[in-house]
Amino acid sequence: QVQLVESGGGLVQPGGSLRLSCEASRSIFSINVMGWYRQAPGKQRELVATITSGGSTNYADSVKGRFTMSRDNAKNTVYLQMNSLKPEDTAVYYCNAKTAWSNYWGQGTQVTVSS
């Protein structure tokens, strides 16, 4: 039943880098926007980055200049390159795919930034 699968999370030191991947099932068609969200314990889920079918990206102010979202349409996959990681980036990161009909969510991948 899983239609979005995230991978690449893990434990890194502050200042380190991590690359997240999200592969969307081919059963999801006509995706308009894909995005990365994150949720830390006790906090609301927040938008990290989005990318449109045309390749336009948007980033939360907190990650702008440090994170880069990209896509590979042939693989139906999006990525989130995270550099200069901070402890405040620690959260479960969720992949999202938006169509005209539905929103799809992955199960999440844990990112922990700690010394």
N, C-alpha and C positions, 0 to 999 in steps of 0.2 A: 504493500500500500504506500510505502514511502516514495514520494515523487521528487523530493529535494534532499540531496545528501551532502552535508558539509564535511569537510576534513581539513586537517592542517593545524588544529589547535594544539596547545601544549604549554609548557612552562618555559619562560624566558626571563632573562635578567633585564632590568631597566636599561634602556638604550638599545636593546636587541631588536631583531626583526623576526617576523613570522608571515607566512603566506597562507591564507585560507582559500579553499576551493569549494565551490558549490555546483554540483552537477544536477541539472534538471532533466526529469524524465521526458522522453519524446512524446509522451501522452499529454503533456501540457503544451497546448498550442496557442499561438497568437499572444505571446508574452509581450506586454508593453514595457514594463519596467521590472528590473530585478534590483534587489537591495540587500544590504546587510544591516541588521539591527543587533543591539546588544542589551543585555540585562544583567546588572550586578545585584547581589543579594540586597533585599530591602529597597530597591530602586525600581522606577518605572522602566519599561523597555523603551529604548531610544534609537532613533535613526542614526546610522553611522554613515552610509553612503548609498547612492543609487546610480543606476546606469540605465539609460533608455535603449530601445531597439536601435536607435540611430547612433548610439555611442556617447551621448552627452552624460556627463557625470555631475553629481552634487555631493557635497560632503558636509558633515556637521562641523561647526567651527572648532570643536575640540580636537578634531583629527585632521583638519585641513593642513596640507603641507607635509604631513607625515604618512598618511594612508593614500593608496591609489587603488581604485577599482577598475577592473578591465574585464573584457569578455572574449570568448572564443565561440563564435556562433556555430562553427562546424562541430564542436564538441558539446554544444548546449551547456556551457560552463562559464561561470563568472568567478573572478578571483578578487581577493582583497590583500594587497601587499601592505603590510604594516611595518613601518620603520620607526625608529626612535621611540620605542614603546615605553610607556609610563605605568606605574602601579595603578593609576586611575583607569587604565584601559582594561583592567581585569574584569572579565564578565563572561557570560555565555553568549556566543555570537550566533545569531540565527540568520539563515538565508530566507529570502522572500521573493516570490514571483507573483506579479500582478497581471491579470488579464482583464478583459472587459467583463468577464463573468465571475471571476473568483480571485481570492488570495490564497497562496500556498505557502506553507512554512516547513522548514526543515526541523530536525530534532535538536539542533544546536551543537556547537563545539566549544569546549572550555578553553579560554585563554587566560593564563595566569602570568602576571608580570611581577616578579618578586626577586629580591636579592637573596 
